[in-house]
Amino acid sequence: MLDTVHRPASFDSIVVGIDFTACSAVALAQAIRIAGWSNAKVHIVHVIDTNVVIDLATALTLLQQTIRDNLTKEAEDAWREFDRNIPGAAGLPIEVSINNRIVGILRRAREDKADLLVMGAFGHCAPDVGMGTVATACVRKSMTDVLLVRDTAAEKGTAAFKTIVAAVDFSPTSLRAVEQAAVFAAKDGAELHLLYVLSPSWGEVHYRSPSPLAPQQQKKEYREGLKSQLAEFCRPALEGHTGLRARTIVHDHSGHRSGIVEYAGSIQADLIVLGTRGRTNLRDMLLGSTAEKALAQSKCSVLAVKPKGFEHPLAADETPAPSPMQWLV
């Protein structure tokens, strides 16, 4: 039985992890823009990775606090330079901490009771496709939804999303993804593509027949039935969004996971929204294979929506303070 859709009127708390790169500047600008239409409070965090101070702290024990204080002051000075070119950023407080970057960002999200974590998809080195290791790890382990912003052009940070793809696999989590995608599409006036990737077997040839297994009429009827099922599945998440431009798409592709990224690229989508899955009995949280593929191959921003009740020890209230070497990534 599917979860009852509960559509949030707005986000309440948005945490933004920044590293003073161009990509994180655009992510911050997007977070401020989203906070504007959702009346959310924005919390900014910069985490100085523990690796930066381990060697110095070991060799210069008496100067450890001075080293930390200087690094913190440098980050605060960098923030005052960084926020000048981001509309709405001036005056926002920033928290600077020394920790493993993933642990520090997730702890900030937990303490601020964030319902959205926003990050740049990568740091100084921009991959042609996909997301950076820190961003991907935060998606795996965050207990809240995560928006990874891939753009680096400054003007993109204040631009509304124009074309949004919501990936559907008829799971409860994908319905949550449609719900969030509909909120963004309605607020931004974007076109929403409700996508199901079909990996059909009807093109195969039976060993006793020289022709494909399914006739053309049967294929057409199957696809039409699947589109009707898709529309009905998504309907509860779309209700109440007046004027929403939504399309149901059944896209044939040999691989379900690659099909999402391929379709998004074919229509030049600027945001993919999809649900994540994971098993909490593992030491490191594993995303579902579809989410992993999207993070590895996407050329646009990705909003990863967590399952209901998702938990991970790195983001839970009882998270112990890590030792300097404990959470090296």
C-alpha positions in Angstrom: 0.0 0.0 0.0 1.4 3.4 -1.0 2.0 6.1 1.6 -0.6 8.8 1.8 0.8 11.9 0.0 1.5 14.7 2.4 2.5 17.8 0.4 4.6 20.2 2.4 3.5 23.8 1.8 7.1 24.9 2.1 10.4 24.0 3.5 11.1 25.2 7.0 14.9 24.8 7.2 17.5 24.6 4.5 21.1 23.8 5.2 23.7 24.8 2.6 27.2 23.3 2.7 29.7 25.6 1.0 33.4 25.2 0.1 33.9 28.7 -1.5 34.0 27.2 -5.0 31.9 28.6 -7.9 29.7 25.5 -7.8 28.9 26.0 -4.1 28.2 29.7 -4.8 25.5 28.7 -7.3 24.1 26.1 -4.8 23.8 28.8 -2.2 22.1 31.2 -4.6 19.6 28.4 -5.4 19.0 27.7 -1.7 18.3 31.4 -1.1 15.9 31.5 -4.1 14.1 28.4 -2.8 13.9 29.8 0.7 12.3 32.9 -0.8 9.3 31.0 -2.1 9.1 28.5 0.8 9.7 30.9 3.7 12.5 28.7 4.9 15.4 29.7 7.2 18.8 29.2 5.6 21.7 27.8 7.6 25.2 27.9 6.0 28.0 25.6 7.1 31.6 25.3 6.0 33.5 22.4 7.3 37.3 22.4 7.4 38.3 18.8 6.8 40.1 17.1 9.7 42.9 16.1 7.4 44.0 19.7 7.1 45.0 19.9 10.8 45.9 16.3 11.8 49.5 16.5 10.9 50.0 20.0 12.3 48.1 19.2 15.5 50.2 16.1 16.1 53.5 17.9 15.5 52.6 21.1 17.3 50.3 20.0 20.2 50.8 23.2 22.1 49.7 25.3 19.1 46.7 23.1 18.2 44.1 25.6 19.4 45.9 28.5 17.7 46.0 26.5 14.4 42.2 25.8 14.6 41.4 29.4 15.5 43.4 30.7 12.6 41.8 28.3 10.1 38.4 29.3 11.4 39.2 33.0 11.1 40.5 32.5 7.5 37.2 30.8 6.6 35.1 33.5 8.1 37.1 36.1 6.2 36.7 34.1 3.0 32.9 34.1 3.6 32.8 37.9 3.8 34.4 38.0 0.3 32.3 35.1 -1.0 28.9 36.4 -0.1 29.3 39.8 -1.9 28.3 38.4 -5.4 25.4 36.3 -4.2 22.0 38.1 -3.9 20.6 37.7 -0.5 23.7 36.1 1.1 25.1 39.2 2.8 24.3 39.1 6.5 23.5 35.4 6.7 25.4 33.7 9.5 27.9 31.0 8.8 29.1 28.2 11.0 32.7 27.1 10.5 33.7 23.8 12.1 36.7 21.4 11.9 35.5 17.8 11.3 35.2 15.2 8.6 33.4 17.2 5.9 30.6 14.7 5.5 30.0 14.3 9.2 30.1 18.0 9.8 27.6 18.8 7.1 25.2 16.1 8.2 25.4 17.1 11.8 24.6 20.7 10.9 21.5 19.4 9.0 20.4 17.3 11.9 20.9 20.1 14.5 19.0 22.6 12.4 16.2 20.1 11.7 16.7 20.7 8.0 14.2 19.3 5.5 16.5 20.1 2.6 20.2 20.0 2.3 21.7 21.9 -0.7 25.2 21.5 -1.9 27.3 22.1 -5.0 27.7 18.9 -6.9 31.5 19.2 -6.9 34.4 21.3 -5.6 37.3 22.7 -7.5 37.4 19.9 -10.1 34.3 19.7 -12.2 33.7 16.3 -13.8 32.1 16.1 -17.2 29.3 14.1 -15.8 28.2 13.1 -12.3 28.8 14.4 -8.8 31.9 14.7 -6.5 32.7 12.2 -3.8 31.6 14.4 -0.8 28.3 15.4 -2.5 27.5 11.7 -3.3 28.4 10.6 0.2 26.1 13.2 1.7 23.2 11.9 -0.5 23.9 8.3 0.7 24.0 9.2 4.4 21.7 12.2 4.8 18.4 11.6 6.5 16.8 14.5 4.6 16.3 15.3 0.9 19.5 16.6 -0.9 19.7 19.0 -3.8 23.0 18.8 -5.7 23.5 21.8 -7.9 25.7 21.1 -10.9 25.8 24.6 -12.5 28.9 26.8 -12.1 27.6 29.9 -14.0 26.7 32.6 -11.4 23.5 33.6 -13.1 22.2 30.0 -12.9 21.9 30.3 -9.1 19.1 32.7 -9.3 17.4 31.1 -12.3 14.3 29.0 -11.9 14.3 25.4 -13.1 12.7 25.2 -16.6 12.4 21.5 -17.3 12.2 18.9 -14.5 12.2 15.1 -14.8 10.7 13.0 -12.1 11.7 9.4 -12.3 8.9 6.9 -11.4 9.2 3.2 -10.6 5.8 2.9 -8.9 7.4 2.7 -5.4 6.3 4.8 -2.5 9.6 6.7 -2.5 9.2 7.6 -6.2 5.7 9.0 -5.3 7.5 11.2 -2.8 9.9 12.3 -5.5 6.9 13.2 -7.8 5.5 15.2 -4.9 8.7 17.2 -4.5 9.1 17.6 -8.2 5.6 19.0 -8.5 6.3 21.6 -5.8 9.4 22.8 -7.6 7.7 22.8 -11.0 4.7 24.7 -9.7 6.8 27.3 -7.9 9.2 27.7 -10.9 6.7 27.4 -13.7 8.7 24.5 -15.0 7.5 21.7 -17.3 7.3 18.5 -15.4 8.1 15.2 -17.2 6.8 12.2 -15.2 9.1 9.5 -16.6 8.9 5.7 -16.5 11.7 3.9 -18.3 10.6 0.7 -20.0 13.1 -2.0 -20.8 10.9 -4.2 -23.0 11.6 -7.8 -24.0 9.3 -7.8 -26.9 12.1 -7.0 -29.4 13.6 -10.4 -28.7 13.1 -13.2 -31.1 11.9 -16.5 -29.8 14.1 -19.4 -30.8 11.2 -21.1 -32.7 10.0 -17.9 -34.4 11.7 -15.6 -37.0 9.6 -12.7 -35.8 9.6 -10.7 -32.5 7.5 -12.0 -29.6 4.9 -9.3 -29.5 2.9 -7.8 -32.4 2.8 -4.0 -32.9 -0.8 -3.7 -31.7 0.0 -5.5 -28.5 3.0 -3.2 -27.9 0.8 -0.1 -28.4 -1.9 -1.3 -26.1 0.7 -2.2 -23.4 2.3 1.2 -23.6 -1.0 3.1 -23.5 -2.0 1.1 -20.5 1.3 1.8 -18.8 0.9 5.6 -19.4 -2.6 5.5 -17.9 -1.2 3.6 -14.9 1.6 6.2 -14.6 -0.9 9.1 -14.7 -3.1 7.5 -12.0 -0.1 6.7 -9.8 1.2 10.3 -9.9 -2.3 12.0 -9.6 -2.3 12.4 -5.8 1.0 14.2 -5.8 -0.1 16.6 -8.5 -3.4 17.6 -7.0 -3.7 21.2 -5.8 -1.0 22.6 -8.2 -3.1 24.8 -10.4 -1.7 25.3 -13.9 1.0 22.7 -13.5 2.4 21.6 -16.9 2.9 17.9 -16.5 3.5 15.1 -19.1 3.6 11.4 -18.7 6.4 9.7 -20.6 7.1 6.0 -21.2 10.7 5.9 -22.5 12.1 2.8 -24.0 15.7 2.0 -23.1 17.7 -1.2 -22.7 18.7 -0.1 -19.2 16.3 1.5 -16.7 19.1 3.4 -14.9 20.8 4.9 -17.9 17.4 5.6 -19.5 16.7 8.3 -16.9 19.9 10.2 -17.6 19.5 9.7 -21.4 16.0 11.0 -21.4 16.9 14.0 -19.2 19.7 14.9 -21.6 17.5 14.5 -24.7 15.2 17.3 -23.5 17.9 19.3 -21.8 16.4 19.0 -18.4 18.0 21.1 -15.7 16.8 19.0 -12.7 16.2 15.3 -12.2 14.2 14.3 -9.1 14.3 10.7 -8.0 13.8 8.6 -4.9 16.7 6.8 -3.1 16.7 3.5 -1.4 19.1 2.0 1.1 19.6 -0.7 3.6 20.4 0.6 7.1 22.1 -2.6 8.3 25.3 -1.8 6.3 28.2 0.2 7.6 28.1 2.6 4.6 24.7 3.5 3.2 24.1 2.1 -0.2 21.8 4.0 -2.6 19.6 2.1 -4.9 21.3 1.3 -8.2 19.1 3.8 -10.1 20.1 6.7 -7.8 23.8 5.7 -8.0 23.6 5.7 -11.8 22.0 9.1 -11.9 24.6 10.6 -9.6 27.4 9.1 -11.6 26.1 10.1 -15.0 23.9 13.2 -14.7 24.9 16.4 -16.5 22.2 18.4 -14.6 21.3 19.1 -11.0 19.7 16.2 -9.0 17.2 16.3 -6.1 17.5 13.0 -4.2 14.3 12.2 -2.2 14.7 10.0 0.8 12.3 7.1 1.8 9.9 7.7 4.7 11.6 6.9 8.0 15.1 6.8 6.5 17.8 6.8 9.1 21.6 6.7 9.1 23.9 6.8 12.2 26.0 9.7 10.8 22.9 11.9 10.7 21.1 10.6 13.8 20.8 12.5 17.1 22.9 9.9 18.9 25.9 10.3 16.5 29.1 10.2 18.6 31.8 12.8 18.1 34.3 11.2 15.7 38.0 11.0 16.5 40.2 12.9 13.9 41.1 9.7 12.1 37.7 7.9 12.4 35.8 9.2 9.4 38.5 9.7 6.8 37.0 9.3 3.3 
